[in-house]
């Protein structure tokens, strides 16, 4: 067992002092901005006028081609007061002018060459280009302390806003200049600038050959600046992984999806000898107007040929038919298409094992000294990691095995009875292959501990076993699983066309099942794999879910055997378990805490669902899901809040309500969702209402900060104050005012912003191999009033045997096929006890007759909610897990053209 874990996170070393860097800074002249905006606005209709310039593509061009450029400032295109870019030296006008001119040429719209509008645009373009020589930006000296920070009212270190870009770029340049030595091999890295921090990609790529196929891959290092609630120093998070490159020819891009391409290009200036330090991001996507693959408008590869006539740059068709040739480079130019899971299987496994992660992390640590130091190691803070779980069924003792199986079956039946309040369990199986049908029926019977008998034959089947009553109907899916017919009317948008097809198929599915209201049933539906639906938006899954919901069934899908690499039996068991979860037949196990919190503690979780216009139904929509779990309630222990009915409804009913509201394109509260302010105000109103609804008993509120802070800004780290809640426009309010027994735990995972760092468990000696460890952790140097903890879980049963000492970047002779191994990389979940019944809270409330909570026990309660007899380990505590999964039923459909016209008229 490992007793400590190390985070791949760093903080300013207080013993070193400031880290001062000298920059040459330039702003974006307001004279440029005025003319450039006039030119750019010609591309837009009067109703869609932009408020700022698209400087991101210009910044990409400058970073790739301008010697001495360090970083670009955020917001420079909207204000002349914001620094545009930071450089290590002044760059001459003859370097900046052609770069700027190339970008300006992309601002006006494309028009017919002989039209009056084209002539007008040309005059405006020439006038704008003349400004580049007339107004020369002034350079200024600026000294920046890369460790500068101020403390928020709650005590959270807030770094200087410039550091979110400058510090990762500085660290990245330091690492790029220092090769990584691994087992006698040197790996060099190139910088890739991102919206959040920087990436370093080992270049040139590594190769791995197996059989007749050669695969390409690179090491990946990501650097971001982060804050931690109540921490007196900000953090630098460094994560490690694998970047895989596409090598199959021709490259297949699913319709409606793009691909990222990293470009390695020389400086376009005659005689330029500066070493190449960067790779530039470009985007390749299908252009419906051209009917072919094309570079997006902000792609650098479209601008470079105008500056560099000596080199050939890849065209989309060339790159997708000759990906290996361009990856290896042609005449000094190289380009690699980044592999994504939607492109199919890749011969290189994802992720790195703990040993290799630790080796990279020590390389970074050495490079960051003396200005940054590794954060303190973490030690266990709670004696017991897991709640009371049922014994596993892995035993050779037949008597024990029979007893354990009986206990598990009884627990499942109890959960079903509570979820349905004693009503019959109705299950429909709609199949496309007999193999899947038989496995689903067998899995259902196994899950409930009943005999399958003749249930594999189509028709109606019934079981009665004590207080368990099961009704099963099996039938073929037939044409309901066929692709959606997409016929677009002249007045229809794509979203309206899809909505019409979804509604038609949903109605057919409802008719096939037959409507019912009580009890809510479960439909297990076998579909084709998503890659079978080659026409865009033709996958019927959303339509089938809407149809099942309208018929009073929650739905779980399973793909046909030939479209999955996993065994049918395993997937059938998972489908049944997920179906029971949707019925609400899942209750947290009894916890084992060092100290009791409350006998009748209930759990409240909130999750904000956001569907974008590029989502599964091509229509945007939002919804706040609130879930309440009372583990000891005999009926419907899992409930969701219905804001229209103002009551807690069974979880399955909540899911059907979400689907019905989505199909009708309405919100339960009737509030408009036209502005960010409206959404924020409505979400905060609902949060306050929910807290009022649960104030009658002890409550643990679980909130994912990354999910909720967009509509609840008071969850930003800089606004957090212990034992208070902050809502927009209001001062922080004591937690006790929302309930005397309210506790609040904020959770953060890595998400796309790397908000939590990676980790590994170091061995007791330098020779020992690092590994993984399960538990609730706290920093060794944490203060007595610490509120921030780290939750980790063990490997899932599907992970099999995990070797933690495999090296993939530089495989050794013992493990030549190590690059093919998929590394299991468990995320660290940050738990912040924002509020509890603390000693300070009791004093403020003038309570003297009760003992305060220990924050570590509150965190342990949230941590143990990640474990369940059927689903452990979970990425989130069970209440949040269920709230998040409810978004599967938020499938908003666009109103018909007629309804949309009537709505706009009203």
C-alpha positions, 0 to 999 in steps of 0.5 A: 500500500502506498502511504503518499501521493504526489500531484503534478502541480507546482507553486511559487517558492516563497524562499526564492522571491519574485520571478521578474521577466522583462518584455517588450510590449505593443498594443493594437492601435485604435486607428487600426481597430476602427478601419479593420472593424469597418472592413470586417463588419462588411461580412456580417448582416446588420443583425449580427454585427461583431463587437471585436476583431477575429485576432486569434488567427492573426495571433497564430500567424504571429506566434508561428512566424514572428521571431522573438514573440513570447505571448499574445494578450487576451482581448487586444482586438477589442481594446487599445489599452490591452497589450497585444503581444509580449516579445523578448525583443522589438520586432521591426516593422518590415516583419510585422507589416506583411503578416498584418497585411496577409491577415487583413486580406481575410477580413472582407467578404467574398463577392463576385469580382465584377460587382459594385460591391466588390469594387467598394470592398476593394477600395475599403481594403486598399484604404485599410492596408495603407493604414498599416504603414501610416500608424506604427505601434509604439513599443514599451518596456514592461517588467512582469513578476511571474509569481505575482498574486493577490488574496481574495476576500476568502483567502484564495491566491489570485494570480495576475491575469497576465500570468494565465498566458505568460507563465505557461508560455515561459515554462513551455519555452524553458522545457522546449529548450531542454531535451528530455533524456529517457533511457539513453534517448533524447526527446525534443518538444515543440510549443503549441499555444492553446486558449488555456495554457500551452502544450508541448508535443515531442517532435519529430513523432515516435514510430511503432511497428506491429505486423505490416503497419507503422503507427506514429505518436508523440509525448504530450505535456500540458501546462496551465495556471490554476487556483485552489480554493483558500490556498495562499499560492496559485498553482501550475498544473502539468499533465502528461499523455500521448498524442496520436497521429493519423496515418491511415490513407485515405483519412476518414472524417465523419460528416459534421466533424473536423480534425486538428492539424499541427503544422511545422513550418519554417520562418518565411523570412529570407535568411531566417536561422532561428530554431523552430520552437512551435507547431501551429494549430489548424482545423480541417473540416467539410465545407458544405459550400464547396462540397469538399474538405477545406481549411477553416478560415482561422487556419494558419496554413491558408495565410502562409503561402502568401508570405512564403513562396519558396515552400509548398504547403499541404492542401486538404486533399493531399494531406488526407490522402498522404498523411504519412508523407506530410507527417514525415515532412516535405521540403522543410514543411510537415503536418500531422492530423491529430487522431480522435476516437471518432476516427476509429481504432489506433495502434497506440494506446492512450495515456502514460503509466505512473513510472513514465509520468513520474520521470517526465514530472521530475524533468519538469521539476528540475526545469522549474527550480528555483522559482517554482516548487512541487506542492506538498505530498498528500497523506490519507486523512480518513481511516476508511475509504469505502462504505459498507459494500456487499461481499464480492462474488469472487470466491471458490467456496460454493456456500459463501458464493451462494450466500453472497449471490442471494444477498446481492439479488435481495439488495437489487430486488429491494432497490427495484421495489423501492424505486417502483413503490411495489408496482410491477416491473415492466420491461420491453426488449426491442431487438435486431439480433436474436443473440442480443435478445437472448443475452438481454433477457438472460442478463435481466433474469440474472440481475433479478435472480429469476429463471429465464425459462422460455423468455427468449421467445418473442411475446409476453412473459411474467414472473412472480417471486415473493414481492417481485412482479416482472412483466417482460415483452420481447419483439423485433425493432424492425424499421424503427431502427432504420436511418432517419429520412432527412428531406429538407423543405425550402423554408426549413432550417437543418434543425427543423428538418431533423426535429420533424424526422425525430417527431415522426419516428418517435410517434412510431416508437410510441405506437409500437410500445403503447402509451402508459403512465403507471408504472413507468417501464424500461425499454432495452433497445438494440440499435446499429452502431453510430458509424452505420449512419453515414448521412449526417443526423440520420441516427435514430437514437434521439427519436427512439428515446423520445418515443419511449419517453412518450410511451412511459418508458425510460430507455437504454440502448445496446448496439448490435454485436458486429458493431462492438468489440466487447462481448455481448453478454458483458454489454447486456449486463451493463445495459440492464444495470443502466436501465435499473439506474434510470428507474431509480433502483440505485441507493447509496450504501451505508457509509463508514465515517470516523464520526457520524454526521447525521442519522437522517442525512439527505443528499442534494445534487445540482447539474446544469445541462447545456445543449449546444446547436451542434448537439444531437438534435441540432437545437440549443437548450438548457435545464437545471437538474436537481436530485435528492436522495434519501437512502432510507426512504421506503419508496422512491428514495431517488427523486428530482425536482419538478420546478413547474409542479413544485414537487419532488418526483421519482427519478424515472418520472423526472427523466420522462418530464425532461424528454417531454419538455425537450420535445415541446421546446419549452422550459418547466418554469417558463423563463426566457433563456435569451440572455446570459443574465436571464439564465444566471438569475433563474438558476440562482432563483432555483438554487435558493428555492431548492435550499428552502425545500430541503431545510427541514433535515440535515443536507449535504449539497454536492456541486460540480464547480466547473459545471455550475459556475457559468450560471452561479458565478459565486462558485468561482474560486475568487468569490468563495468564503468559508461557510457562506454562499454568494449569489450575484449582486448580493453579499456573502451570506452565512450558510446557516441562514439556508438551513441549520444542518446544511453542508456544501461540498464543491467538486472539481475534476480535470475537465478540458481546463486541467483544473485538477492535476494528475497524480501518482503514488511514489514508492518508498524508495527511489528504486520502487515503482510508482503506482496508484492508491485509493483514498481521501487525501490532504496535503501534509502541510495543510493547516488545521482549518483546511477545507480542500481534499483529494479523492482517488479510487482504485482501478475498475474491474474492467481495467484488468491487470495494470503494469505501472512500470511500462515505458511507451515513449522509449520502449525497452527490449522487455516490453517492445509492444508497450506503445500499444498498451492503454494506460489507466489514468484515474483522475483526482477529484478535488473536494472543497468543503465550502460549508459545514457546521464548523466551530466558527459557524456555530459561534456565529449562530450562537449554538453552544450545545453541539459539537462542530463537524470535522471538514475531513469527515464531510469530505469523506462522506462525499468520497464514499458516495463514489462507491456502489455495489453495481457501479463502483468506482464512479467518476463523481459521487452517486447523486451527482452521477445520476444528476449528470446522466439525466442530461441524456433526456434533455434532447431539445427539438426545434419548433416547426417553421410555422410554430417558430413564425407564430412564436416570433409574431407573439 
